[in-house]
Amino acid sequence: MEYLPHEQRMLEEREQLEIRLTGLNTFLSKGQPETMEDQDWDLMNAQAFAMRTYNYVLSARIRRFKAKYKQMSAVTNS
């Protein structure tokens, strides 16, 4: 399916975000390194939370435009 340029950018951005978020979650799951200050650890956890929120918003927007295309396709195929 051919998406509009801004829709394609959203898909690409979510893909890149999920790769980064997976890496960050993997790092965080190992626990706070002894050499890392508490404030930095807290900030990394806040960053992960913000990234999950952003991923949720991107995913919701993507679901909406995909549903729109699906609905348009059903109308044209009727």
C-alpha positions in Angstrom: 0.0 0.0 0.0 1.2 3.5 -0.8 1.1 5.8 2.2 1.3 9.6 2.2 4.8 10.9 3.0 4.0 11.9 6.6 2.4 8.5 7.2 5.5 6.7 5.9 7.6 8.9 8.2 5.5 7.9 11.2 5.9 4.2 10.3 9.7 4.6 10.0 9.9 6.7 13.2 8.0 4.1 15.2 10.3 1.4 13.9 13.4 3.3 14.9 11.8 4.2 18.3 11.0 0.6 19.0 14.6 -0.5 18.3 15.9 2.2 20.6 13.4 1.5 23.3 14.2 -2.2 23.2 17.8 -1.4 23.7 17.1 0.9 26.6 14.7 -1.6 28.2 17.4 -4.3 27.9 19.9 -2.0 29.6 17.5 -1.0 32.4 16.4 -4.6 33.1 20.0 -5.4 34.2 19.7 -3.0 37.1 21.5 0.2 38.0 25.3 -0.1 37.3 27.3 0.7 40.4 29.1 3.4 38.5 25.9 5.3 37.6 24.6 8.0 39.8 21.0 7.7 41.1 19.9 10.8 39.3 21.1 9.5 35.9 19.4 6.2 36.6 16.2 8.0 37.3 16.5 10.1 34.2 17.0 7.0 32.1 13.9 5.4 33.5 12.0 8.7 32.8 13.3 8.6 29.3 12.0 5.0 28.8 8.6 6.1 30.1 8.5 9.0 27.7 9.6 6.7 24.8 6.8 4.2 25.7 4.3 7.0 25.8 5.5 8.4 22.4 5.3 4.8 20.9 1.7 4.5 22.2 0.8 7.8 20.5 2.5 6.9 17.2 0.8 3.5 17.2 -2.6 5.0 17.8 -2.1 7.5 14.9 -0.9 4.7 12.7 -3.9 2.5 13.5 -6.2 5.4 12.6 -4.7 6.1 9.2 -4.5 2.3 8.4 -8.2 2.0 9.4 -9.0 4.9 7.1 -7.3 3.2 4.2 -9.0 -0.1 5.0 -12.4 1.6 5.0 -11.6 3.4 1.7 -10.5 0.2 0.2 -13.8 -1.6 1.2 -15.8 1.2 -0.3 -14.0 1.1 -3.6 -14.2 -2.7 -3.8 -17.9 -2.7 -3.2 
